[in-house]
Amino acid sequence: MNRIGIDLGGTKIEAILLSSTNKVVERTRIPTNQQDGYEASLKG
């Protein structure tokens, strides 16, 4: 079974997909602008 991890931070949003053997399948990092607030990050 694959697992997903998501980090919603003030400077970035990061997501990772792990395989059932805990190997990284995919990793994505999107920088965010803390001054714009979380709503700007959610809008994309």
C-alpha positions, 0 to 999 in steps of 0.5 A: 500500500502506498502512503502520502505525506503532506507538509503545509508550511509557511515557506513551502508545501511539500508532498511525498508518495512512498511505496509499500517498501518506504521508497520515494516514488514521487516528491514535489515541493512548491514554495509559498509566500508567507506574506500572501497568507494561506489562501493564496497558496490554496488558490495556486 
